[in-house]
Amino acid sequence: MLKSNAIALALPNQIVGFGIGQTSRIDSTSIAIWKAKKFNHDLKQAVCASDGFFPYRDSIDELYQAGIKAVIQPGGSKGDEECVGACDELDMAMVFTGYRHFRH
């Protein structure tokens, strides 16, 4: 089980990068991307799942730069509008579950 600011990057039938336990979502995002790239995974077909909301667009921008085209997250942040705007601008899909999975 992933805990605390968890980011998972997935390709069809496999998880390729995890970023967990960080004090910020951007740090978890960076770690997940680094792990995936460390093992030479092509992230152009990957998606991102987050256990909690994205408070700022910085993670969205970093995911885009890595090749991610879709994000699923619970939503509920004051920054949701900014993150949706970033996805619209970058032609990325974003799905809100309405359910927070964040655990300590």
Number of C-alpha atoms within 10 A of each C-alpha: 4 16 15 20 25 25 28 23 24 19 16 9 6 9 14 23 25 22 26 20 16 15 10 15 25 23 18 23 27 18 19 23 27 16 16 21 15 11 10 10 15 14 23 13 13 23 22 25 18 24 23 22 24 24 19 18 19 15 19 26 16 15 25 20 14 18 16 23 21 19 20 17 21 20 24 17 14 12 15 18 15 16 23 18 14 19 20 12 9 14 12 18 14 21 13 14 12 11 13 15 17 15 13 7
